[in-house]
């Protein structure tokens, strides 16, 4: 398989299988008599508070495909929310993660980790929003148990979702272009002048991204012949050549125009 060329650059994208369950995420029901159904352009992805969905519709406003995107391609605006006008935006405020992770009723005072915290020490106690807490020195927050534990019990490297970065030239030059490893074994990022061009992309199901032996040269997708990659985390199947819009960023949460 040859290396991916930039002729595919702004056209290549992938989308989720458009079953009824996914389609339902593209509409929001507002209580009333009768209830109002709002057709969303960008919708929440219930699997993660940084991910969101772009709902592509036809001329009849019917959902024909749903694309999974991620706010973490932005340096600072890494969390997704719907604002007061039901417009999807990527924001800085990490409290939106707490709001989407904690149950509405919390009799057991569930503790929820801060997403992408590189120190693995910060968490939200759901019973006392929006209080942000930090584990005692020398302890890490264990996402599985909701407790602060010794590093030997829950190593930070096992919990943090790392954000991929574009390489730079030998002397720090911002001049590297190509496809480079993403957050998963089957994903990759597009770099132009050493800057990430969103969104993070995925190889076809059953393929993995193989970096070039030269770390400054573009990599490629190949069939996972060794079977070492967990493909259950790959939500995408290549289908068409459509430029997917990205949710805008907003520095002030729920800022109104």
N, C-alpha and C positions, 0 to 999 in steps of 0.2 A: 504494500500500500504506500503510495507516495505521500510526501508531506502535504498538509493542507495549505492551499494557496490563499492569498488575500482577495482573489476574485470572488470568494465566498463570504468575504469579511462582514458586510453589513446585511447579508441576506439570510445567513444561517441561524436558525433558531429551532427550538423543540417545544412540543406541547404535550399535556396530559391527555390520556384517553378521556373523551368527553362523555362519561356515563352520567346517569341521572343524579347521583350523589354529588359529583363535582359541579354539575350545572347548578344545583340548588345553592351552592355557595355564592353564585354570581347574582343572586337576588336577595334582597333584605326586606323582611316584613316589618312594617311599622304599625304598632297597635292602633286600632281605631274601629269605627263601625261604618262601612266594612274596613278591614285592615288594608293599608296601602302597600303595594309591592314596588320597591325601588330597584331598578335595573342598574347594577354596579358595573363600572368599568374596571376598577381595581377592587379585589375582595380579599378578606383575610384568609390566610392558609392556617387552618387549625393545628397543623403539625409543628409550627414554630413561629414565634412572635417577630422574627426578622423576615420571614418569607411572606409572599403575597401572590395573588393570582391576577393575571390579566385576562379578562373575559372578552373574547372576540365574537362579535355578533354579525349576522347577515342583515340585509336590508329590512327584514321583517322583525328585527331585534331579537332573533332567536340565537342562543348561544351555540356556536358551531365548533369552537375549540377553546381550551383553557390552558394558559401558559403559566408555569411556575417561575417566579422571579424572586430576587433576594435583595433586601436593602443593604446587606453587608458589603456590597460592592462599593458603597459610599464610605468615605473615610470616617465621617462623624455621624451621619444620619442613618443609623443602623437598625432602626426598629419601625415596624409598619403599624399604622392605625388609620381608622376612618374618622375624619373630622366631623364637625357638627353638620356639615352639608353632605355627609356621606361620600366625600372625596377621599380617595386613598393617597396617603402621603408617607414618606419616610422621615422620621423625626429623630431628634437626639435623645429625647426623654426615655430612659430605660424603664420607667414605671409602667409603660404600656405593656411590658412583658409580664410584670406582676399582675396587672389587671386581667390579662388573657390566660394566666396560668392558675391563679388561685380560684377555688370554687366559690360560688356565690355565698354559700354558708360553710363556715369553717369551724365546726365544733371541736376539732382536734388541733387547732392552731398549726396548720401545715406550714412548713418552711420551704420556700422556693428559691432556687439559686438564680443569681443574676446571669443572664445569657452572655456568653463570650467574655466573662470576667477572666482576664489572664492570670489573676492571682488565686482563683478558686476559693476565695474567702468571703465574698459578699452574698447576702441573701435577704429575702423579704419574709417576715412573719405575716402570714395572710390575715391573721386576726387583728393586726394593728397597721393597716395601710395608712399612708405610704411609707412607713418606717423602713429604713434601709439599715441593715446591721452587718457587722464584720466579725468573723471568728476570732477568738483569742490568738495571740501571737504563737506561732508554731503549729497551728491547726488549720485544716482545710475543710471546706464545706463539701460533704458527700451528697451529691444529687439524689442518689438512690434511697438513702435513709432520711435525708433532711436533717442531718446532724453534723456538728463540727468534730472532725476526727483527726488522728495522726496521719501524716502523709503516707506512711506505709500501708494504711488501710485503703485510702482512696487517692492514688497519685494524681496530681493536677494534670499531667499529660494525658491521662485517660478520660478527662472530663471536658477539657476546653476545646471549642471549635475554633480552629485557627483560621485566620483570614489570609488567603493567598496573596502574594505580592509579586510584582513584576521585577525581573532582574535589571541591574544597571551595568553599564560598561565597566571595564577594568579600573578606570579612574573615577567612577561614579557618574559617568555620562548618562543622561536621560535619552538614550538613542536606540534602545532595544525594541524590536518589533517581532511579533509572532504569537504562537500559542504556547502556554506554559501551564504547569500543574495547578489544579484547583484544590478544593477542599476535600474531594473524594478521589478514589482510585479511578473513577470513570468520568471525572469532570475536569474542565480546563478553563483558563482565562485567556482573553485576548488582550495583548499589550501593544500599545502604540506609543512610541517615545517613552517607554518604561512606565506608562500609566495604564491602569486597568480600564477597559472599556466594558461597561456592564451590558448584559447580565453575565453571570458565570454560566458556562455552557456544559453540556453533557454529551459524551459519546453515545452512539446507539446502544441499545440493550445488548449485553453480551460482549461489549468492547471495553477496553481500558485505555487510559491515556498514557502514552509512553514518552517520557522526556527525551529530547535529543542528547546524545553523549556530550555535545558542546552545550553547556548551560545557558549560553547566550543565543542559541538557535532554536527555532520553532520545533515543537514536538508533534506527535500525531496519535490518532486513535488506531488501535489494533485489536484483533480478536483475543479475548482472554483465554488462551489455550491452557494456561496453567490452572485456571479456575480459582485464583487466589483472591479475587475481588468480590466484595459483598454487593451484588447488583440490586438488592432489595431497596437500597437508598437512591436508586436512579429512577426519577419520576418521568423520564422523557423518552420519547421515540421520535426520530426524525421523520417529518411528514411533508412539510412544504417550505417555501422560501418567502417568509413574511417578516417584515421588520416590526418587532414587538415594542410598543411604547413602554416607557419606564415611569413609575410613579414619581412625582416631583418631590423635592425635599423641602422641609419646613423647619426653621430653627425654633419657632415658638409654637408649642403644642396648641392645636385647635385655634390658631390665629385666624381671625375672620377678615375677609377683604373689605 
